[in-house]
């Protein structure tokens, strides 16, 4: 699948791909084609959950809708896919919360380093409609909205050859970050040289030594092969950034109430299945990375990393004061679910 990555956007460009997709007619023997794009491999929990969604919706409404899932960046990078969803060339895509920050400032909040005190606090906050709804709805004017969130674990640094035990170890290293101002700022504070690029470019950039490392959850080591090149993975736990399933507003608004209810049930199912699969997939990834790829896992003191990034919370609240009530609600969850280490 990797070989075909980005072939379509490379041939067409996003604009022409949009035209080509809508030119396909969007219907198959009277059934409406519903296209969903994402950037993960077929064995990734995201794809497994989307296949369950396809099965569920088609079991209820198979005479009306044909769900088609496009994994592995077949429809382009996440930024490309968000634009395709915006225009309605495709109906849904999965985008990292980081990418959405450039479409609505509200998404900046979930990109803050050390925002959540524990995985439980993160899950409780993301399941709290008072927290997510104002954010999920904030892109409606731009033509899309979020319909559910998808767990993407905790992001940590990993490098080709330098063990990261403290922020000082990042000094002088080129580290790939996602294309978001928050991630660039975080890297600047931590002392590394932020190198923003799309997810699909990272493996080659690591292999050719254009970058010294990257930061992501454990799945990137195995599912994306980064552990073949990077031998040190350090649990500094800097971010818990969710993935977000977004849908084209016109598509969602055109659904009858009955069909919309089925789709909503399907979105809930995606979240449930992915979260169950995620726990198993991360365990398997750690095992494979350690035993087959020779990746060494390090557990540095996270405090110096956290303290270095602390100023970003105040900076964000100053820049976007409207986000303060949501930020405060997250702190309530943090108090109820403090760090496992405390
Ligand atoms: C994770 C996340 C993706 C994201 C990627 C990245 O894999 O699930 O949505 O694209 O990180 O670092 O770009």
Boltz pocket constraint, residues with backbone or C-beta under 6 A from the ligand:
constraints:
  - pocket:
      binder: B
      contacts: [[A, 39], [A, 78], [A, 94], [A, 95], [A, 96], [A, 152], [A, 178], [A, 197], [A, 198], [A, 199], [A, 215], [A, 216], [A, 217], [A, 220], [A, 241], [A, 243]]
      max_distance: 6.0
